[in-house]
Amino acid sequence: MEFPRVEFKVLGPLEAVSGGRVLPLGGPKQRTLLAALLLNVNTTVSGDRLCDAVWGATPPASAQANVRSYAAALRRVLNPDAGEDRLSLGHGGYQLRARPDEVDLHRFEELVERGRSALAGGAHPAAAGHFREALDLWRGGAFEGVAHHDALHIEVARLDEARLAVFEDYAEARLALGDSREMVGPLREQVARYPLRESLWGKLMTAQYRCHRPGDALQSYALARTALRDELGLEPGAELRRLHRAVLGGDPALLGTAPAPATIPAPAPPDRPAGAWRPVSQLPSDPADFVGRDEVLTRAAALLRPAATAPGAPPPVPGSPCAVPVVILTGLPGVGKTTLATRLAHLLRKSFPDGQLFLHLGGARRAPGAVLADLLLGLGVAGASIPESTVDRAALFRSLLSGRKVVVLLDDAQDEAQIRPLLPGTPGCAALVTSRARLAGLAAAHLIDVAPFDAGESEALLRRIAGGRRLAAEPEATERVLAGCAGLPLALRVIGARLASRPHWRVGRLADRLADEQGRLAELTVGDLAVRTCVATSYRSLTPDAARAFRAIGTLPAPEFPGWALAALLDSGDTDDTIDVLLDANLVQVVGVDDQGQPRYRMHDLLHVYATERALAEEPRPWRRAALARVLTGWLCRVRAAGDQLVRGGTDDRAGDLVGRLEGERTSLVTAVEFAAGSGYGTHAADLAAALEDICHLRNWWDEWDRVARAALDCARADGDLVAAAVAQGSLARALAARGRVDDALTRFTTAIDQLDELGEAHHAARLRIHRSFAIADRGMAGLAHDDAAAAAAVMGRLGDEHGRVLALRSLGFALLCQQRAAEAIATLEPALETAERLGRPLALADVLQALAVAEIGHGRLGRAARRLPRALTLFRTVRHRPGEAYALLTLGRLYNELGPDRASRALGPLGEAAEIFAELGEHRGAAFASYWLGRTHTALGDADRGRRHLTEALAGFRSLRMPFWADRAERETGGSARVGTPPGRPS
C-alpha cells in the first residue's frame, strides 16, 4: 500500500514531517517509542522490547497498557486516513512501515555507501560531494532530546561514531582534491572535540603541512602526544609517528598528487598559525585608583601565564574542560573581584599578545549560547555562520583560539555549567573567572578567595578617591568611616565618591551619618546583606526625585540603559539634574556615548537588584507598568525610525546614524522584546518584532531575529492572539530561510499562511507568500513560488499597497526565471521598476534592477543588463545591504562571462569580491553560485583544473541546498562541458 509521504528525521531532534507540516509526536515517552520503532523500521518489535526502550530495567506495572496507548496516539498521527496501515499492531508486536527515502538515517547510509565507493575508485570530487551531502543531513546529535536507555544509547553512540568516520572520509577526499587550506579549520574543530582520535590528528597534520605550515603540523603532533600520554598513558601509534618523521624530514610524498596552488604563501611562524587573526582587546580600562592586592596578583599571574613562560608549571591536559590554566576569583559581593581581575588581565597582556577577551555574564542573566554568539561575533565570525547549538558554538570558539595566546575574562559567573562552554581548550590560553559563588566543581581550576581590604588598603583607597589631606585633617572621623565600611571596596568607593563630590562636608558629618542612620553597616562583612545595607545608606540619602529615578531604573529588565530610557520612565523631558545626583552617588556610571553625544549608563548588578526591590515595595503596580510601557514605546519609535532610514538609504544630519546607534543597542533591544513578551506587554512585543524584521534581515542579525521572533510567537500563543502568532511564525520562517534552513522555514511558512487565510488576514498572508515564494523558487518548487507571488501581487494591488505589490512582482519575476521564462519575467519586472522608481524606495528599486538584469542576461539583452547593474550595486551599497551587493557583483561577473571569452577575465574581480562577501556573511547559496561562476570563468580562461575545483565546490553546495537544476548544471560542468554563457532564464 502507498502511504502519503512522511519524512522521519532522527539525525537531530526527532521529527516527522508530512505535507510540509511537522507532525505532533506527543510527549517524551511517546517520542521514545517512535524512536525505537524507527530503529527497527519495517520490522515487528515486541511490546516487551518497546517497554525496555521506554523505561529501561524498571518499567511500571502499567507499561504494556501505556505502550498500547502511545502506539494508538502515534497511529492517529501517522495514519490520518482510514485504511492506511503505516503503524500496525500484529500478533508479534508493532511494525512501522517506511520507504528508505523517508528516513534520513537511511538516506545518510546510502550517501555514505556511494561516497565510499567513489572514494575507493579514486573519484574524489564525487566522494566529497556525497560525504558532504550526508553530513548536511545532521541537525544535531542523533535522536537529540529523546530520553533513552541502553538499547537506544548504544545506537546513538554508533551513529555518532559513524558521523565522525564519514567526516574523516570527507576530509580524505578533500585533501586528495588539494583543498588542504579549507580543511584545516574543520579538522581543528574535530580534534578539539576528539583529542584521542589519532586519525584526525594525522589528517590535520597533513593538511597543515600541505599549506606549507610544517611548524603547525609539528605543534599538532605535540598536542596529540600530550593528550594520549596524559589521558591513556600511551605514545602515539606507528602511523602518527611515521607522519611526524615525514614532516621533520620534509618528505615530498606528503604533498600528495593534487596540483599545488598557483601562489604559495610563506609559512607562518609555528606559534602564530597563518590566518586572518587580529589581536582582540576587550578589557575595560585599567582602574586608575587600584590599590593593594599584591599577593593575590602575584599568585594569580603565576598560575595564569602560559606554561612556556612559567617554568615548573605542570602541563595542562588537552581536551579536558580545564585544558588551560583557570583561576577563579571568589568572594562576597562588592569585594572588588572585577576590579582585581581587570588589573590582573592588563598586567598579563604581554603574556597573551593574541587577545584579551572580556565577558560580563551578569550572574544568572546570560546563557552560554548567547555569550558564545557575542564571542564569535567579536572574533569576526559572520552571524549566519554561527552554529545554532551551544555545543557547536563552544567547539568553534575553542577551534578559533587553538594555537594562540589569549586570556578570557569571564566576569560575574553564576555556576560551573555557565562557564564550561566558554573556556578555551588548548595550551597557550588562560581563563580568569569572577563569581559570587565558590565554583568548586570546576576540576583543576585554581580557586582564590578575595578577602576584604585590611586597614592599610582601605585607607589607601579612600585617600585616592576623597583626598589625603582631607582625611588627615580628621583622623578620628576617618577611622570611624573606615570601620563602618569594614574593608569592602564597594562601600569605600561609594562613600569616597560622596565625600569627593561634596568638598564642603566634614568627614565627621559622614561618619556620624553612617553610625546614626544605619548602625547595621558593621554587617558589611557578612554576605549579601552587607552590600544591601551599604546600598540602602546611599539610597536613603537621595532627594525624592533621585530616589524615584533609582527605583524606576530598577523596573528595567537590564541594568544598562540609554539616557532617553530614564526620561521615558519618569515621563519627564529633563532628567539631567536627577541623573547627576545618581552619578555623584556612584549609583550609576557612564559606560559610553553615542554619535550624538548622548550617554549610556549602567547600574551595578547588585545595586539594580536593590533598586528593583525598592520599586516593588514603594511604587504602585500601575505606575510601574505605565513607566515600562513608555520605554517600550520609545524603543519602538527608534526601531521604526532606524528601519526607515535603512530602507530609504542615507542618514539625516540632524538625527545622525540611527542604524549604527541601534547596532550598539542590540543586546538591550532584544532583552526588551523578550521582557515585553514575558511580562504582559503583548502588543509592544508584537510591534517591536515586526519593526525589527527588516532591520534584522538587512543587517544580518540572525541570532537576534530568531530570539525576537520566538519571543513574539510564545507571547502571542500565551495571549491567544492567533493573528499575532501567525505573523510571528512567518517572521521566524523568514529568519530560518535566511540561514539556509529552507525545509524548516517552509513548514512554518505554510502553517502561518494557512492560519492567516482561515482568519481572513489577506494582507499578512500575502506578505508571507512573497517571502515563501522567494525562499523556495530555486529549490525545485518554482511552481508553488509562482502561485504564491501571483496571488500576493493580486492581493497587494486590490488593497492599494504599491510597495507590497513591487515586492510581489519581484518575487514573481524570480519564480518565472526559475521556470526558464525570461521574457515573461522581464514583462513582469518592468512595471515593478516603474513603481519602485516613483515610490523612491532604494532597496526595492535595487532588488528589481538586479532581478531585471538577470532576466535580461537570460534573454540576450546584455546592453540593458550592463546599464542596470551599476545602479543596482550603488543602491545596495547606499542602504548597506551586503547580500544584495554581493548578488549584484555576482550578476556582473555572469555578464562578463556572457560577453565572450575575451571579456571573461574581467569577471574574476566582481566574482571574487562577491565570494568574499558571501563567505563573510555565511551565505551558503551565494557562495555556491560564486563557486559555480568562478569555475566556468577559469575554465573559459583555460585553467581547467581550477575551474573543476570551483565547480565541485558549487556542486556540493547546490546539493546541500537542494537546488536540483543548478546541481545538475554543476555536475555536467565538472564532466568537462563548461562553456561561457548563461543557461536561459535561470537566476543566481
N, C-alpha and C positions, 0 to 999 in steps of 0.2 A: 504493500500500500504506500502511495506517495503522501507524505505529510507536508504541510506548509513549512517553509524553511525556518529553522531556528539556529542561530549561531550560539554555540556553547563556548564560553570563554573561561578557561581555567588558568591561563598563564598570566596571572594577576588577580585582582579581585574577581570572585566568581560572579558571572553574569550570563544571562540568556536573553538574546535579542531576537525579536521576530517582527518583521514588517517595519523596521526602523524604531521599534519601541523596546525599552528594557522591561522584561517581564518581572513581576513581583514574585520573588522566590521565598518569601516568608522569613521566619526568624532563624537564629543561629543553628539550631539543631536540624531544622528542615533543610537548610543550605548544606550542612554536613552530609545529610542523607543524599542529596543530589550529587555532591562531590564523590561520594562512594559509588554511586551508580555510574557516573561519568568515567570513573577509573576502570569500570568493567562494562563499558557500553556494548550493547548487543549481546550481552551475556547475562544469564539469570543469576541473581545474587540472593542468597537465602536471607530470611529475616534475622537469623542469629548473627550472620556476618554484618548486617546493617546495624544491629544493636551494638556490636563491638565497635563499629566505626563511629557511632554517635556518642556512646557512653564509656567506651573502654571496658575495663575489668569490673566496673561497678554499675551495671545498668539497674534502673529502678524496677520494681515489680510490674509496673505498667508499660515496660519498654516495648513489647510487641504491639500492644494496642496503640502506643504513641507512634510507632513506625507506620502502622496502617493509616493513622490519621495524617501524618506528614505526607505519605505517599498519595493519599487521596487529594490533599491540597495541591500537590505538585501536578497530579493528573488533570485537575481542573484548569491549571495554568497552561500546561503543555498540550492538552487535548481539548482545545476550546470547542471543536465541532464534534457532534455526535458521530460515532463510527470510527473515529480515529483511535489508534492504539499505540501511540508513541511510548507511553509508560504503562506497562501492563503487569497484572498480577496473575501468576500461574501457580501450579502445584509446587514447583520448586522454589518459588520466591518472586522477586521483582526483576523486570527487564526494561531498560531504557534503550530505545532504538534511535540511532542517528547515523546519517551518512558520514563518510570520512571527512568530507569538506565542511561539515557543520561543526566540527570540534577543533579549536585552534591547536590543541596538542597534537592531533593527527596531522594537521597541515604543517606544523613545526617539524614533526618527524619525517614527513615526506620531503620537505625542502632540505632538511639535513642530509637525507639519503642522496638526493640529487646533487647537492653540493659536494659530498664526499666522492661520489662517482666522477664528477667533473674534476675534482682535485687530483684523484688518482690518475686520471687521464691527461693531466697537465693543462686542462682548460681553466686557467686561473681566473680570468675575468668572470666566466660563468659561475665558478665556485664561489667567488667573493659575493656575487650578486645573490645567489641562493642563500648563503650563510647570512648575509645582511638582512634579507627578507625574513628569514627565520627568526633572527634575533629581534627584529622590529615587532614581532607578534607579542613579545613580552611587555606587559604593562605594569610590572611589579613582581613580587615573589609569587611562586606557584601557589594557587589556592589562598591567596592573601586574604586575611580576615576570616577564614573558615576555621572554627575550632576543630582540632583533630587529635586523634590518639595514635597508637603505634603504627597501624597499617598505613594510614594516610601520611603520618610523619615520615615513614620510610620512603613513600612515593615522592613526597615533597623534596626530601634530600636527594633522591635520584634525579629528579628534574633539575634541581639547582646544579648538580654536577654535570648533567647533560648540557645545560645552558653554558656553563663555563667551558666545557670541552668544545662546543661549537664556536665560542669566541676564539679559542686557540686555533681552531681550523681556519676561521675567518682571518685571523692575524697572519697565519701562514700563507694564505692566498694573497693577501695584500702585500706582504713582504716579497713574495715571488713576483708581484707586479711592479716592484720598485717603489712602493708607497711607504717607505720607511719613516719619513718625516711625519706623515699624517698619523702613523700608528704609535708614535712614542707616547703621546698623551693618554690614549685609551689603555695602553699597556701599563703605564704608570698607575693609572686608577685601579686596574685589576690587581697589581702586585700589592698595592696598599690594602686591598681587601683580603687577599690570599697570600700573605708573605711567605708561606711554607711551600708554595707550589713552584717547583724548580723549572718546569717547562715554561711558565710565564716569565720568570726572570730571564731564561735563555732567549726568548723572543724579544724581550725588552733590550737586552744587551746587543742582540743582532741588529735591531732597528737603530739603536744609538750609534753603533759602530758604522753602519751604512750611511748615517747622516754626518760622518766624519767627526764624531764626538767620542773618541775612544776613552777619554777621561770619564765621561758619564757612564760608559759601559763598565769600566773598572769599578766605579763607585757603586753601581748596581750590584756587581758581584760581591763587593764587601758587605753591602746591606743584606743580601741573601744569605751569605755565610754567617753573619751575626745572628740573623733570625733563626737559622737552622740549628746553630750551636746552642743558643740560649734557650730555645723552646724544646728541642728534641735531643740535644747533646750529640748531634751528628754533623759531620762535614758534608759539603755539597757532593752530589753524585758525580759519577765519572763523566757524564755528558757535559754538565755545567763546568767542571774543572777543565775539560778539554777546550770548551769555548773560551774560558778565561785565558788559557795558554795561547790560544789563537789570537785573541785581542792583544795580549802582551807582545806577541811576535809579529803582529801586523799581517797575519795570514791573508793574502789576497782572495782566497776562496770565500772568505766571509762576506765579500761584497756581492756575492750572488751573480746571477747571469742577466738580471734586468739592466737595461741601459741606464747609465748614470745621468743625473740632471745636467742640463746644458751649462749651468753655472753652479759651482760647488762653493758654498761659503766656507770661510776659515773656521776651523774647530774652535768652540768656546772653551774657556778655562774650565778645568774639572770642577771647581767649586761654584761655578755660575753657568748652568746649562744654557744653551742657546735658546732664544725666545724673545718675546716682546715684553718681558717683565720690566716694570719700572718700580723703583723703591716707593713704598707707600708709608706715609707717616700720618696717623690719625690721632695722635696723642693730644689731649688738652694741653694748654700751656703749662709750663713748669711753674708751680706755685712760688711766687716771689717771697712770701712770708714763711716759708717752710723752716721749721726748727727741729732739732733733736733727731731721734730715731737712728742714731749712728750704728748701734749694734744690730738692729733689725736690718738696716740697709746692707751692711757688710755680709751678714749671714745669707740673706735672700739673694744678693748679687752672686755670691759664690755658688749657690745652688742652681741659678738660672743660666749662667754663662755656658755656651756650648762646650761639650766635652773636650773639643780640640783646644780650647783656651782655658780649661780648668784642670790642671794636672792633678792626677789622683782621683778624679771624679769617676764613679762607676759608669760603665757604658749603659745607655738606655736599651730597652728591649723593643725592637721594631715590631709593629703590629699590635702591641697592647694599647689600651686606652691612654696609658701614660708612657708612650714610647719616647717622649721628650721630657725634660725637666718641667715639673709643675709645682708651683708654690701657691699656697692658699693663705691669704691674709684674713684672719677672722677675729672678731671682737664685737663688743656691744655697739649698738647704733650710735653714730656721732663720734666714734673714737678716732676717726681720721684715716680709715683704710684706703679710701680712694685717693686722698692727697698723697699718702705714703706710696701707693702703687704708681701714681703718676710720676712722682720724683724718681722712683726706682727705675721705671721704664726709660725716662730721659737719660739717666746715668748709664744705661745699657745700650744706648743707640749705636755706639761703635761696635759692640759685640754682635749686633743684629742689623747689619747695614742694608739688608734687603727689605726691611719694613718693620713698622711698629703699628699693629692694628689695635683699635680701641673699640670695645662694645659695651654699651651700658645696657645691662639686661633688665634692670628695673624690678629685681626680686621676682615675683610671680607674673609680671606683666607680659613678658615676651617668650613665645615658644621657640625652641631651637630652629625649627624650619624657617621661621620668619627672620631670625637673626642670621642664619646662613645665607639667605637670599641677599640681605644687605651686604654681608661679607663678600659674596661673589660679585655683586654689582660693583663694589668698591675696588675689586681686583680686576675689573674690566670685562667680566663675563656678560654677554648680552642677555637681556631679560628673557627672551624667548628660548635661550639655551640653558637656562637654569632648570635642573631636573625638578620634578614635582614632589618626589618623596624626600623626607628628611634624610634617610639613609643615603640616597644617591647624592644629595647636596653635600653631605658630610664627606663622602668619598671624593667628590670633585674638589672640594676645598683642600683636603689633605694632598691630593694629587698636585694642585697648583703650588703648594708650599714645599713639595718634595724637592730636596736638594738645595733649598735656600735657607738663609738665616733670618728668621722672622720671629719676633716676640708678639704674642697675642695677650692683650689685657682684657679680661672679662670682669666687668665691674658689677657688683651687687647681684651675684648669682643666688638662686633660690635653693637648688639642691644638685646632687650629683648628676641626675638624669638630664638636667637642663644644660650642663656644660660638657658632658662627654662627647656629643657630636661636634663640638666647637674646638676640640683640641687638635693641633697638628699631629702628624703621625710619623715623622721621620727625624733623625738626629739633625742638629743644627738649629732647630726651632725650640721655642720655650713658651710656656703659658703661665701667666700671672693672674690669679683669681682673687677677688674680694667677695666676702659674703658675711652676712649677719649670722649665719648658721655655721656650725662646725661640720665641715664636709669630710667626715672621717671615712666614708665609704668609697672614696676615690683611691684605689690601690696605687701605692708607690708615690703618691703625692706628698709633698712636704707641707705640713700644717704649722703655721706660725701664728701664735696669739699676739695680737696688737693690744698692748696694755694702755691704760690711761697715762697721761703725762705725769712725770714726777714734778716736784715743786719747782725745780730749776727750769724745766722745759715749759711748764705752764706760765711762769713769769716771763720767759723769753718771748713766747708767742704774744702774750698780752702787751708787752712792751713794743713789739714790732707794729701792732695794729693801733694801739691807743697812744703811744709815745712814751719814751722812757722818763723824760723829765717830769711829766705829769704824775706818773706813778711814784717816782722817787719823792715827790713833794708830800705824798700822803701814804707812807709805808704801812701804817696800821690798817687803813681802809683797803689798801691793795691786798693785804693778807686776807682780809675777810672776803673780798671778791674772789680771790683765788680758791679759798676754801669752799665757797659756795659752788664754784664750777667743778670742783672735785677732779681736776685734771682732764676733763672731757673736752677735746678740741672744738667740737661744735658749739658747746656752751661758751667757751672762751672767745670764739670768733664772733658770736652774736653780741656778747657783752662788750668786747673790744670795739666792734663797729658802732655800737650805740654811743660809747664814750668818744670815739673819734669824730662822730658826726655832731656831737654837742660839746664843743670846746668850752662852753661856759659852765658846764656841770662840774661839780666837785666829785672826785672818786667816792668820797664818803657818802654822797647822796645816793649813788647807785648801790653801794654796799648796804646801806640802811634799807633801801627799797627791796633788795633781794631778801634780806633777813626778815623784814617785816611782812612783806606781801606773801612770800612763799617760803615758809620755814622748811618745806619739803625739798628744797633744792639740794640738800645733802644727799637725797636719794638718787642723784645723778650717777652714782656709782653702781646702780642696780638696774640692769636690763632696760627694756623699752620704756618703762615708767620714768626713768631718768630723763630720757630725751623729751618725752611728753611734758614733763614738768618744766624743762628749760624752754620749750616752745611756748607753753602756756604763759610763762612770765612775759615773753615778748608780745604775745597776742594781747594780753590784758593791758599792755601799755599803749596800744594803738588808739587813735582817735576813732570815734564811731564810724565815720566814713571809711577809714582804712580797715577797720575790723570787718565791716560788711564786705569790703573788697576781698579781704583774706578768705572769708567764708565763701564768697562767690567763686573764687578760684578753686576751692575745694569741691565744687559741684562739677567741674570739668572732668572728663574721663581720663585725661593725662595731665601730668604736672608741667608740661611745656606748652606754651601758648603764644600766639601773636598778640601784639599790643591791642589791636582792634577788638579782640575777644573780651577783654575786660570791660571796654566801653559798652559792648553789647550786653554783657552780663548785668551791668549796673544801669543799663538804659540811660547812659549819660554820654554827651558829646565830648566832655573834657575830663579825663581821668589822670592827667599828668601829675597833679599835686598828690593824688592818692597813691599812685604807683611810686612816686618819690619817697613817700613815707615807708612803704614796704621795702624799697631798695635800701633806705637808710637803716632799717631794722634788720637787714640781711635775711629777710624772709623770702625774697625773690632775687634773682640775678639776671642781668642781661647776658644772653648767650649768642646774640647775633643781630645784624642789621640788614634789612633788605635794600634793593636798589633805590628805593625812595627814602631811605634813611629811617624807616620805621623799625623800632626794636622788636626783638623776640625775647621772651622771658622764660625762666624756668624756676619752679619752686622745688626745693629738695623733696625727695620722695616722702621722707618721714614727716616733713612739715605739711606736705599735701594730705597725708593720711589724717593728721590732726585737724587740718582745715576742713576736711570732709566731715569729720566727727562734729565739729562746731556748727557746720552748716545744717547737718541733720538735726542737731539739738536746738538750734536757735532760729532757723529760718522756716517759715511755713512751706508745706509742700507746693501749694500753688505758685508761690514766689519762685521756688527753685525750678519748677518746670517751665515757667514763663521765661526765666533767665536763660535756661538752656535752649529753649525754642528760638530765642533771639540769636544765639550763637550759631545754631544750625542754619537759620535763615541767612546769617552773614556768610557762612561757608557757601551756601547755595548761590548767593549773588556773585560771589567771587569766582566760583567754578563756572557759572554761566558766562560771565564776562571774559574769563580766560579762554573758554571754549570758542566764543565768538571771535576773539582776537586771533586764535589759532586757525580757525576755518577761513577767516577773511584775509589773513596774512598781515604781516607788519605789526608795529606797535604804536600805541598812542603816546606821544611825547609827555602828555600830562599824566596818563595812567602808568606809564612805564611798561616793563616786560611782565605782563600778568601771568603768562605761561611759565616763564622762568621762575617767578615768585612761587607759583603753585608747585613747581618741581621740588622746591625746598620744604614744602609743607606736606609732602605725600604721606608720610607716616602719620602725622596728626590728622590729616584729612580722612584717611582710611579708618583710623581709630574712631573718629567722629561718626562716620557712617555706621560702623559696627555697633557703636554705643547707641545710636539712634534706633537701629533695628532691634536691639535687645532691650530697650527701655521705654517702649511705648510711643515712639515718635515715628510711626509707620509712614506717614505722608512725607516727612522730611527724608527718611531713608530712601524711599522710592524716588523722590525728586532728585536727590543727590546722586543716586546710582544712575539715573537717566542722564543727568547733566555730565557725569564723568565718562560716559560710554565713549563718546567720540575722542575725548582727550586721551583716555587710556589706549584707544586704537591708534591714534596718530603719534603718540609719544612712546609707544611700546611699553606701557606699564602693565605687563602681563599678570604678574602676581597681584597687583593692586586691583586690576579689573576682576580677576577671579574672586578675590575676597569680597569686594563690594557687591558683585552680582549675587554671590551666595548669601551674603547678609540680607540683601533686599528680598531674595527669594524666601529665606527662612521667616523673615518678618511678615511678608505677605501671606504666607501659609498660616502662620500663627494667628494673624488677624482675620483670616477667612476671606481675604481680598483676592478673588480669582483673577481679576484683570491684572492687578499689580504682580501677582505670582507668575502669570503667563509672560508678562513683559520682562520680568527679571530672568525667567527661564530662557527667553530669547537672547537677552544680553549675555548670559552665561554661555549660551551656544556660540555666540559671536567670538567670545574670548577663547573658547576651545578651538574653534575653526582657525583663529589667528595663530594658534600654537601648533597647527597641523593635525589636531585630533578631530578629523572631519567626521569619522563614524560616530563618535560620541556627540559631536555638535549636531549632526543630522537627527539623531534621536531626540535631542532636546528641542531643536527647531520644530520638528514635527509635532511633538507634544504641545508646545506653546501655540503654534498656529492653529491646530485643531481646537484648542481651548478657546482661543480668541474668536474663531469662526462661530463656535457654539454660542459665545456671549454677544455676538453681533458687533464686535470691535473691529470694523473693517480697516480703519487707518493703521492701528497697531499691527494687525495681521499682514497688511500689505507691506509695511516696513520690514517685517521679519521675512516675508517671501523674497524681498530684494536681497537680503543678506544670505538667505539659504541658497538662492539662485547662484550668487557669485561664488559661494563656498563649494558647490558641487558640480559646477558646469563642466570642468575639465577632469572630473573624477569618474567619467563614464556615465554620468547622469544628465547629459545635456538636454534631453527631452523634458525631464522634470524641471530643470533650471529654466528652460524656455517658457514652460507653462507658468511657473512662478512669476517670472519677470513680466510676462504679458498681462497676467491678472493684476499684478501690483500697479503696472502703468495705467491700466483702466481705472482702478480704484483711485489712484492719485489724481488722475485727470478729472474724475467725477467730483472729487472733494475739493478741487481747486488748489492742491498742493503742488506748485510748479517745481520746487526744488526736489520733492519726493519723486515727481514724475521723471525728472532728469536722471536721478539715481536708478530708477526702474528701467529707463531706456538704456542706460549704460549697461546694466546687468543683462538686459535683453540682447543688446549687441554682442556682449561677451558670449552668451549662450549660442547665438547664431554663428559666431566664429567657431565655436567648438563643434558645431554641426557642419562646418565647411560651407557656410552660406555667406561668404564675404560681401557680395553685392547687397544682400538684404541687410546685413549688419551696417553697411555704410548708409543705406537709406533710413535705417532706424536711428543712427547716431547723429546724423547731420541736423535734424530738428532739435535733438537734445543739446547740440552745440550752440545753436542759436539762442535757446532758452537760457543756458548757462551763461552765455555772454551777457544777456540782458539782466540776469539776476545779480551779476557781479560776485559770484561765489568762486573764489580762486581754486579751491580744492576740487569742487565738482567740475569746473572747467578743465582743470589739468587731467582729471580722470577720463573725461570724454575725449579730449585731444589725444591722449595716449591710446585709448581704445580705437579711435578712428585711424590713427597711424598704423596700428597693427592690421586693421581691416584693409587699408589701402595698400599696404605691402602685399597682403594676400591676393589683392585684386589687380596688382601690377601698376598701381598709381603711385610710383615711387617719388615723383616730384612733390606731390601733395604731402606725402608722409614726411618727406625731408623738411618741409616748411612747418609742419605741426610739432615735430618732436622738440626742437629747441625751446619753443614756447612752453610746452608741457613741462620740460625739465626745469625751466626758470620758475614756473608757478609752484612746482613741488618743492623747490628749494625755498621759495618765499614762505610757504606755510610750514616749512621744516618737517615735511613728510618724507622720511628716509626710505621707506619701502617704495613709495611712488617714484622717488628719484632713481632708485636702483632699477625699477622696471622700465623707466624711460631710457636709461642708459642701455639696458639690455635690448630694447627695441631699436635703438640707434645702431648697436652692433649688428643686429639682424639686417638692418637696412644696408649697411656697407657690404655684408655678405651677398645680398640680393643684387647689388650693383655690379657684381662680377669679380673674378679672381684678382684683377688689377687693383681693386679697391678693398680687398679682403683684409689687407694688413692694417687698414685704418680701424677695423673692428676690434682689434685686440685691446686698444686703450679703454673705450667705454665698457667692453665686456669684462675686462679685468677690474675696473672700478666697481661695476655692478656686483661682481663676485665678492669683492672685499666688503661691500655694504651688507650683502646677504649673510656673509659669514659673521659679521659684527652683530647683526640682529638675530642670528639664529633662524633665518627664514629658509626652511628646507626646500620649499617649492621653487623659490627664486634661485637658490643655489643649484638645483638640478638643471634648470633652464640655462643658467650661466655656463655650467659644465658642458651642456649639450652644444651650445653655440660656439664656445671656445674649441670644442672638439672638431666641429665642422670647419671652423676657421683655420685651425692648424692643419687639418687635412688638405684644405684648399691651397694652403701655402706650401704644401709638400712635406710637412712634418707628420707623417702618418702615425708614428709611434706615440707622439704626444697627443695627437688627435684621438687616437684609440683610447688612451688612458682617460682623457676627459669624458669621452662618450661612455666608457664603462662606469665612471662615477655617476653620470647622468642616468644611465640605465638602472643602477641600484637605487638612486633617489626616486625615479618615477615609479618603480615597482613598490618601494616602501610607501609612497604616497597614493598608490592605487590609481595611477593615471595611465590607463591601458594604451591609448593612442600614442602617447609620447614614449611609453616603454617599448612599444613595437617599433617606432621610428628609430629609437636609440639602438635597439637590438639589431636592426638591419644595418645601421651605420657602422656598428662595430664589426660587422662582417665584411666591411670594405666598400660599402656602396655610398660613402659620404660624397656629397656634391654641394656646391654653393647654390643657395636658393632657399625658398620658403615653401613648406607644404601649404597648399591652398587654404587660406582662411583660418588656419589654426592659430590661436593666440598664445602668447607666452606669459 
